[in-house]
Amino acid sequence: MKIYSKIIFIALLLVFPGCSEDFLDLTDPNSITSASFWSSPADVEAAVVTLYPAFNSVWDGAPEANVLRSDAVKLAAADFANFNQYFTFVNTSTNGVSDQFWDNAYTVIFRANTILKEMEEIEFTDAAQRDLLVAETLFFRGASYFRLAHMYGQVPIVLEPAESEEEFNNPKAESIDAVYDQAISDLQAAIAVLPVDAETAGRVTKGAAMGFLGKLY
């Protein structure tokens, strides 16, 4: 028995030195990655659906950033100092009241840009489905830029998903008009395709896009 064990041990010593360490680089088949996810129109549909809850945080989330400078607010919060800066138009760079709004808006834009890029490599048998998904995506991107322009003015216009750390630091637009123009372009493109009545309740319609364009104007 000991002889057989020694033979096996020697055989393993002869085999393993010649092996590459590549066998240790395994891919988890249960893990969803960007390389494995984008493979079908159903994946694009699933990705577009994630824009809905993400945009809700832009439109209805972080309400302080939207209403603190209006007559609808009475300052009585525990974080009075930061809110008061915002309320009196003397906001400082260390005030984080609007940080969440900014992060949420660019999260929507990043997702929208990713969807639009990945769709180019996916074959759709139904062209109408593809056009509708593009229109929905452009609606969310355009509405997000409208909200950003309204809140901050000259913000970076990002139309491609960042692929490196350097691409995360984009310069601001040349003017606030450029940001509004991007929002108008996206919303008009969405209006041209979106249906008057959505087949699924709650999905974006032509009226929703026209409503946001009206708010922008």
C-alpha positions, 0 to 999 in steps of 0.5 A: 500500500505504501509503495502505491502511495509513493508511486502516486506521489511521484507521478503527481510531482512529475505532472504538476510542475508542467501544468499552467496556473491557468486552471486556477482562473475559473469563471463562476457560471452563476455570476452575471458579468457584462460579457455574459449578460448582453446576449439577447433582446430579453437582456436589453429589455431587463436592463431598460426596466432597471431605468425606471426605479433609478429615475424615480430617485432623480424625479422624486428622490432627494426632495430637499435639493429640489424644493429648498429654494422655494416657498414650499419649505419651512426650515426645521430639520436637524441638519439646519446648517446645510439646509439653510445654506441651500435655502439662502443661495450660499451653498458651499462645496462641503454641503452634501444636500444635492450630492445624492441627486447628482449621483442618481442622475448620472447613474441613470445616464450611465445605464442608458449609455451602456444599454445604447452601446450594448444594443448595437451588438445584439440582433433583434428579430423585431425591429419595432421592439428595438426601436421602442427600447431605444426610445425608452432609454433616450427618454430617461437620459434626456429627462435626467439631463433636463433635471441636471441642467435645471439644478446645476446648469453647465454639467458634463454631457456624457454619451458613452459609458466610461471604460477607464478611470480617466473617463469618469472626469469629464469637463462641463459643457460649454453652456447650459444651453448645450445641456438643454439641447441634449435633453431636447434631442433625446426627448424628441427622439423618444417622442417620435417612437413612443406609443400613445398607450403603453402595452404594459401599464407604467411604461413610458408613453409619448405623453410622458416624454412630451410632458417632460419636454414641456417642463423643459421649455 
